[in-house]
Amino acid sequence: MKDTRLYAKFAQDFPSDPKIQPLSDAAFRCWVEAICWSRQHMTDGLLPNRLALARWSLESLTELCTNDPQNPSLCETENGWFIHDYAEHQDTKADMLARQEQAKEAGRRGGLAKAKRTAKRTAKQKASEPLSENVAEETFVSPNGLTHSEVKQGGREPPNTNGTTATAAAPTPCPKHPEGWDHDDPCRRCQRLREHAEQQAIAAKQRANQQRRKAIAACDRCDHNGMAETPAGLTRCTHEPAEEPAW
């Protein structure tokens, strides 16, 4: 379990310091307790009048105010007593609050990174599943809006059932329009040629999408959308292996 207690800082040789060694036992105890109390309550070295007099004797406080002519351990003011050079040796309130904010921000970034890794792993697992389980990828809709069964009932060749889009043989060219099917004249044969071309375009797009999903699933540098973080920012990943350091 993580230790959440607060600690005060004391040098190993501070009991033998010329200002500390001559102190009475009561004054020495007052000095140590005052530092620990200020650290706990984040007062930055201030000991309020009422609290100080309730915890320690006036003689001990006075002794700490006179144990050195230049830099005594305590300085008396109207509001109480101040610990001399407290901020140079102990953590201040600002220091502690800054660390708390840093810990919160680190926790937030860690949570976002974990959520991103989980989403990427889930997306890649779905992308690596057999396509036969993904009905949306296999549903065939012809360019004129007919489904698989409707196309079959209409007398035209249905798509394949082996997990890919149908790639039926192209109809024979129209003798009336040798220049091609891209015209506005009503012609049934040209309409079939036009539909076949559109079906081929859809099949090519689906194949490209399947290849892209497989590349994303196999790549460990991009997210489930195929985007990777680079020094220049978020860009589309090339799925190429990262270069090894030259050392």
Steps between C-alpha positions, in 0.01 A plus 500: 500500500629845409623708793293821503650650815670840495863540602706787633866536405778511757872488430684219678727745680234752600499396874869601521443838333627787720148643515334168589744317726478746795116492503312358794307177449171691494625749242648223284168313506314824423726559197446152351126496569456850353660396170289183479180689584563770239579234238180310581274806492682673211550831682843560341669545838237713676407403858186695600504662843216304662613163371867553586429607857256209543756241388831638625614716786587864451845426643570245224379735228708785642807274520464417130471872420829576676721199417694697237557878478479505118278209395296363790284190446175697552402860425215652702238715317156640576330188361722248676840350432672420170745215451821648361581398138213251498452504120871428441483164678134387500232461235269801477129497434564600138742208457248249631210635292717493188587135560134416552411662168783315327377171645144571382620590152719190483204288607277662238757442225550143616125438492471645149794294378350183650161572343668563164695174520183310595302654213780426254531141619121448477485654154786284376339188644180581313695576185676163519174303531397293195309708251226236487392620846467859385169516317540865412812427294339211308157640424479549125294787364505565131537857367125515428416421862413128463609256770653156443166319485337769285782485247469121485123520449553758225692247297848654542807333646509526885821577688737230622456348848867442578544821699568733206285717281377350174724549198282362218627502144439824314201501258578508130543847350192667352506493115285816491747700709853388417637818656395376847214500748555855629209671320141603567326283241261237646676168436462189716832347401688822573315518833641156587847613399462809715384294801785256454755785501347645816505157665867461412574840656314401819685167516836675455415744778399217732820309428705811570311551827563139604871533423515824698332337801741210491795739480369698801445178697858389432656840574610587854562871435153629409157512663186325377443781247844455347638824647847512661670759718810651339723799587295699248171403666228241434531366145374202302723202570694335218513171697867470421734364772660768714865567424742352750738743679840518331714383789 
